[in-house]
């Protein structure tokens, strides 16, 4: 009978890799399982770009007060075009470069971020 032996080093490395993969998978899944849940909206694909949707909604409430005629559907349509193949940092950088800024409660924000916040408040 021909036995294959596994060295201690190989076993330790294999066990370490397995443990690391498990920890990463658990770390990525846990926040999704126990994180904050929100009621579904037609803008969830856009709101997923926000790190803290609750705080964004607070800023958005200020925007909605200052701009009562805000059209969420039109803003979402435009934002989806801006976010095509780009992340929030790239979109906000482009807003700043192109001078698309909004003033909210004494803060100056990139227009796309302000619109995302307004959608979060909807």
N, C-alpha and C positions, 0 to 999 in steps of 0.2 A: 504494500500500500504506500502510495506516494503522498505525503502530507505537505501542505503549503503552510509555512510558518510566517506569521506577521510579526515584525519587530515591534518592540515597545514604542519606539519613536513614531513609526507609521500609525500605530493605534492611537497614540496621543494626538498626533496632528489631525488624523481623521475625526477623532472625537471633538477636538477643538473647532474644526471647520463646521461640523454638524451643529455644535452648540451655538456658534456664531450665527449661522444661517437661521436657526430657530429664533434666536434673540432678535435678529433684524426683522424677520417675518412677524413676530409677536409685537415688536415695537411699531411696525407700520400698521398693523391691524387694530391694535388696542385703541388708539384714539378714534378710529372710525366706528368702533363698536360702542364706546362709551362717551364719545364727544357730543357736543351740542347738536340736537336735531332741530331742523326748521321745517315749517309748513312748506309744501312744494309751491313754487312760483314759476311763472313762465320765464323767469330770468335766472334760474339756478345755474345755467352754464356760465353766465357772466359773474354771478355772485360767488362762484367757486374760486375766483381769483383773489377774493378778499381774505386776509388773515383773520380778522376779527369782525364778523358780520354785525354783532351787536353794537360795537362802537361806530362802525360805518353807518348804521341805521340812525344813531344819535346825530351824527354830522349831517346825514341825509335829511333828517327832520328839519334842521336849520335851513338847508337848501330849499326844501319844499315850502317853508314859510316865506323865504325871500323870493322864490320863483313859483307862485301858485299855478301858473300855466304850464308847468313842466310836463312834457309828453313822454311817458315812460316807454311806450312802444317805439316811437321815433328814436329816442336815445338808445334803446336796446339794439335797434337795427344798425345804427351808426357804430356803436361799440363792438358789435360782432364783426363788422368789417375791420375795425382797428385791431382787434385781438386775433385776427386770422394769422396763424403761424407766429404769433408773438406773445410774450408774457407781460404781466402788469408793469414790470420795471421798464421794459422796452417801450411800451405804449406811453407811460408817463414821461419818460425821457423825450420821446418825440413831441409830446404836448408842450413841454418846457421849451424845447428847441424852436418850435413853431409859434410860441407865444400864446398857446391856448391855455389860459389860466382862469381860475374862478376864485373870487374872494368870498369866504364863508366865515362869519363871526370873527373877523380879524385875521383869519388864516388865508394864505394863498395856496391853492391846490391845483394840480394839473386837472384840466377839464374832464378827462376820462375818469379820474378817481372821484371827482365830485359827482359825476353822473352815476357811477357805480354806487356811491353812498346814497344818492337819491332813490335809486332802484331798491336798495336794501331797506329804505324807510317805507316803501310802498306796501 
